[in-house]
């Protein structure tokens, strides 16, 4: 009996209930933005804080698929692995053409019934948080169909949101909504006017007798151009849709000079469109 009594406390300690898995943390390079991953009773969750204040409180993660339920009954298969990302890329058709992306990436692997189940990868930069799932093959299944996604986000109590009413027809940005409906989608002629790869471009397109001349500036400084338009008759009236230095759109009308040239100033990440 004394042996049984001496072993009983060890048995109770070992089976007292499921222990909470220690939290895993992925921080931004500057340390201000932080994602905390938890596994509560087999259910994966995350939370986000900024400067130590909650931004997203504990919220669910996981997928329900045709091969298994990856929202519960999980255990940590591999501890969180952190790596640093430092990438630079260019896209001439976005607001900031050259992007320098620096972030920390954390990958945590979960298993279910002693089999690799799902990886959750979080990327945390100084300005944003992104994540994705990777599902491992299960038994003989050749495909995985997501039936339900449990991913959610819960904001702290007292969070304020801002909503903007949907704009009505013909009162859109710079009153161009109605105009955009009239822009052709097929063209009779296309002409290259000016440009430089990755910096700016000006193209002219014609449908019937009407010309549309568009320019985009992807440089870090304003672009000053003299646009020659020999295909449009001198004295012809045109409408110019353009951006100012604050990227606020404006609409003006004028007549083409006798020399067939117009002066354009396109701000950084701005554009201009001339229609005769």
N, C-alpha and C positions, 0 to 999 in steps of 0.2 A: 504494500500500500504506500509506503513512504517513497518508493520510486515513482509511482504514478503521480503522487502529489508534487514531487519535485519537477516532473516533466510537464505538468499541466500549465504552469505559467508560460512556458515556452510555446506551447501549442496555441494558447490564447493570443499571445503576442503575434504569432505568425499569421493568424487568421482573424484578427480583430476587425477586418474590413478593408476595402480597397483604399490604398494610400493615394494621396494627391501626387500627381507627377510634377516634379519641379518645373517652374516656368522657364521658357526659352525666350530670349530677347534678341531682337535685331534692331540696331540703332542706325540713324543717319550718320554720315561722315562727321558732321559737326556735333553729334550727340544730342541734339535738341528734339528730334523726332524719334519716337521709340515704339516698336511693335512688340507686344508680349503675347506669346503663344502658350496656351494651356491645354491640358487634357483632363477634363473633369469627369471622372467615372467612365472614361472611355469615349467621351464626346469632345471633339476638338473645338476650341474657341480661340478668339484673338481679341486684343484691345489695342488702342492707339493713344499715345499721349504726346503732347507738345509742350516743351518747357516744364515738364512735370505735371501738367494739368491734363485731365482726361479729355480726349477729343472724340474717340469712339469707345464706349464702355464695352464690357465683355459681350461678344457677339458670336453666333454659331458659324462653323465651317463644315464643309463636307458635301458629298454627292451620294445620291441614291441611284444605282444603276441596275441594269439587268443581270449583272454578274455578282453583285453584292451591295450591301448597304455600308457605305463608308462615312456614315455620320455617327455611328455608335459602336461600342465594343472594340475600340482601337487601343493599341498600346504602342509606345515609342519603339520603333525598330532600330533606328540609328539616331544618335544625338545630333543636335543642330550643328550644321557645318556652315561657317561664315567665310565668304570670299569677297574681295573688293573688285568693283567694276570701275573702269575709267575709259570711256569710249567717246570718240568724236566722229560726227558724221554730218553730211551736208544734204539738204533738200531744197532746191531753189524755189519750190512752190509753196513754202510755208512761211509763217510770219517771221520766224527767226531761222534764216537759211543754214547757219552753222550752229550745231548743237554740241555742247560738251556735257556729257552725262556721267556723273560720278555718284556711285551708290554702293551700299553694302547689300550683299545677297545672302540670305539664309535659307537653307534647305533642311527640312525636317522630314524624316521618313517614319510612317506609321505602318504597323503590321496588324493583321487580324487572324486569329487562330493559327499563329506561328507562321504565317505566310506574308511576304511583302504585299502591302495593300495600296498605299497611296503616298505620294510625296506632295508637300505643300511648299512652294518656293515664294518667299517674300523678298521684294527689292525695295529698299528704303533709301531715298535720296534726301537732300536737305529740304526739298519742296513737295515731295509726293511719296505715296505708297502704292505698290502694285503687287499682285500675287497671282499664282496660277496653280493648277492641279496637274499631277501626273499619276495616272492609274496604271497599276501593274497588271499584266495578264493573269487571269484567274482560271485555273484548271484547264479545260479544253476549249474555253470560249475564244472565238476568233475575232469578236468585235465587242465593243462596249457602247451601250446606249444609255445616255443620261436621262433617267425618268424624272428626277427632281433634284434641284440644287438647294441646299440648306444655307448657303452663304447669306449672311445678313449683316446689318449694321444698326447699332443702337446708339443714339446720341444721348449725352447726359441730360438730366432733367433741366428744363429751362432754356434749352437750345432754341434759338430764333432762326427762322428761315425766311428767305426773301423770294417772292414769286413775281413774275412779270406776266401781265395779261398778253394773250396772243394778239398780234397786230391784225387789224382788219385789212381787207383787200384795198390796194392802191394807197396805203399809208405806211408802207414798209420803209426800210432803211433808205434815207434820202429820196423818198417817194419814187423809188425805182421798181417797185414790185410789178406794176402794170407794164412798165417798159420791158422787164425781163421776159414777160410772156410773148413779146413780139420779136425777140432775138432769134434769128434763124438757127437751125441745127444742121443744115446742109448749105454748101457754098459753091458758087460758080467759078470763083477764082480766089487764090490765096497768094499774097506777096510778102516776102521778107523785107522789112524796112531797115531795121537796125538791131544790134544786139551783141552780146558777148556771153559765151557759155558760163552758166552759174552766176551771172551778174544781173543781166537785164535782157529783155527782148521786146521788140515792137513788131507786130504783125498786122497786115491789112487783109481783110476778107470782104468779098463782094457777093451779094445775091441780087441778081437783076442789075439795076443801076445804082443801088445803094451800097455804100462802103462803111465798114466797121473797122476802125483802126484802134488796136488795143496795145498798151504797154504795161509791163510789170517790172518793178525794181526790187531786186533781192540783195542789194548791197547795203553796207553799213552807213553810207552817206547818201544825201539827196542826189538825184540824177538830173542834169540839165542837158536837154537835147534840142536840136533843130530838126524837125521832122519835115522831109520833103514829100509832098503828095501830088505828083504830076498827074495822077489818074483822076483827080477831082478838079473841076473847072474853077479858075480864079473867080472870086466873087460869090461862089456858092456858099450858102449858109450851112453851118454845122452846129451840132450840140456837143459839148464836152462835159463828160462825167469824170471828175478827178478828186484826188485826196489832197488835203492840206497837210501841214507838218504834224498835226495831231491825229492824222488819218480820219478826219471828218470829211465826209463826202460833200461835194458841191456840184452844182449844175450851172453851166453858162452857155450862152449862144454867141456866135460871131460869124464873120464872113472870111473866107479864105483870101489872103492877100494875093496880089498879082504875081509875086514870085513863087507862090505855091508852097510856102514854108510856114510852119507854126512852131512856136517856142513852147516846150514842155518842161515843167519841173515836177519830177515824181519823187516824193519823199521815200525814206527808207521803208521797205516792206509795203509801199503804196502801189497804186495803179492808176491808169487813165484810159478813157475810152472816148474816141471821137466818132460821131455818127453824122453823115451828111444827108 
